[in-house]
Amino acid sequence: MIRASRRRATAQKTQLRAHREELQRVQVGLVGLAAVLLVVTLANLVIDNARKDAASDATAAAIEQGIAGVANATASAAAPTPNEPLADLGVTPATDSAAPVATPSVPDLQPDPRLRQRMDQDPDGQQSQPAH
C-alpha cells in the first residue's frame, strides 16, 4: 500500500513537472511573439513618420518651386534642365549638359603599344600541349 501511494505521488510529481515545462514553453513562445509584434509595430511607426516627413518636405519644396517657378517661367522655358534626381537631392554633383562626358579608362587594361607579338602563342610557332 505504501509503495502504491509512493508510485502515485511520484507519477503525480512527474506529471506536474511535465505540465510546468509545457506552461513554461508556452510562456516563452508568447513572450517571443509579443517581442516580434512590438519590433514590427515600432518599425512601422518609424517608417510612417519618415514617409510623412518626406511628404511634408516634398510639399514645402513644391510650394517653394511653384513660387520660384512663376517668377522664372521665361528663363526655365528657354533652357530645359536635365532630369537628374540624385543631383536634385544633392547626392551627386550636377553635370553640365554642354560639357562632353569623358568615359574613364583603366590604364592597366589597355594593350601595351610596344607589344609586337601575340602573347597567347608559343614563340617557336608550335602549340604547347597540356601535360596529361
C-alpha positions in Angstrom: 0.0 0.0 0.0 2.8 2.4 0.9 4.6 1.5 -2.3 1.5 2.2 -4.4 1.0 5.6 -2.8 4.6 6.4 -3.4 4.3 5.4 -7.0 1.2 7.6 -7.4 3.0 10.5 -5.7 6.0 10.1 -8.0 3.7 9.9 -11.0 1.9 13.0 -9.9 5.2 14.8 -9.4 6.3 13.8 -12.9 3.1 14.9 -14.4 3.2 18.2 -12.5 6.8 18.7 -13.7 5.8 18.0 -17.3 2.9 20.3 -17.0 5.1 23.1 -15.7 7.6 22.6 -18.5 4.7 22.8 -21.1 3.5 26.0 -19.5 7.0 27.5 -19.5 7.4 26.7 -23.2 4.0 28.3 -24.0 5.0 31.4 -21.9 8.4 31.7 -23.7 6.6 31.4 -27.1 4.1 34.1 -26.2 6.8 36.4 -24.9 8.7 35.9 -28.2 5.6 36.5 -30.2 4.9 39.7 -28.3 8.5 40.9 -28.8 8.3 40.4 -32.5 5.0 42.2 -32.7 6.5 45.1 -30.7 9.5 45.3 -33.0 7.3 45.3 -36.1 5.0 47.9 -34.7 7.9 50.2 -33.8 9.4 49.8 -37.3 6.1 50.6 -38.9 5.8 53.8 -36.8 9.3 54.9 -37.8 8.6 54.2 -41.5 5.3 56.1 -41.4 6.9 59.1 -39.7 9.6 59.1 -42.3 7.1 59.0 -45.1 5.1 61.8 -43.5 8.2 63.9 -43.1 9.3 63.2 -46.7 5.8 64.1 -47.9 5.7 67.4 -46.0 9.2 68.2 -47.2 8.2 67.5 -50.8 5.1 69.6 -50.4 7.1 72.5 -49.0 9.6 72.2 -51.8 6.9 72.1 -54.4 5.3 75.2 -53.0 8.7 77.0 -53.0 9.4 75.8 -56.5 6.0 76.9 -57.6 6.6 80.4 -56.3 10.1 80.5 -57.8 8.7 78.9 -61.0 6.2 81.7 -61.5 9.0 84.3 -61.2 11.4 82.4 -63.5 9.0 80.9 -66.0 10.5 82.5 -69.0 14.1 81.5 -68.0 13.2 77.9 -67.5 11.3 77.7 -70.8 14.4 78.9 -72.6 16.8 76.4 -71.1 15.3 73.0 -70.1 17.0 71.3 -67.1 18.3 67.7 -67.4 16.5 65.1 -65.4 19.0 64.3 -62.6 17.1 63.3 -59.4 20.3 62.4 -57.5 21.7 65.9 -58.3 18.4 67.5 -57.2 18.7 65.7 -53.9 22.3 66.8 -53.5 23.7 63.2 -53.5 25.8 63.7 -56.7 27.1 66.9 -58.3 25.1 68.1 -61.3 26.7 67.6 -64.7 26.9 70.3 -67.3 25.0 69.1 -70.3 27.2 71.2 -72.7 30.4 69.6 -71.4 31.3 66.2 -73.1 31.2 63.3 -70.7 34.5 61.5 -70.7 34.4 57.8 -70.2 37.1 56.7 -67.7 39.6 54.2 -68.9 41.7 51.8 -66.8 45.3 52.1 -67.9 46.4 48.6 -66.9 43.7 47.1 -69.1 44.9 49.0 -72.2 47.2 46.9 -74.6 50.9 47.7 -74.4 51.8 49.8 -77.5 55.3 48.2 -77.6 53.8 44.7 -78.0 54.6 43.2 -81.4 53.9 39.5 -80.9 50.9 37.8 -79.7 51.3 36.5 -76.1 48.8 33.6 -76.4 51.1 31.6 -78.8 54.4 29.9 -78.3 57.3 31.9 -79.7 58.6 28.9 -81.7 55.2 28.7 -83.6 54.3 25.4 -82.0 51.2 25.0 -79.9 52.1 23.7 -76.5 50.4 20.5 -75.5 49.0 20.3 -72.0 50.5 17.5 -69.8 48.2 14.6 -69.0 
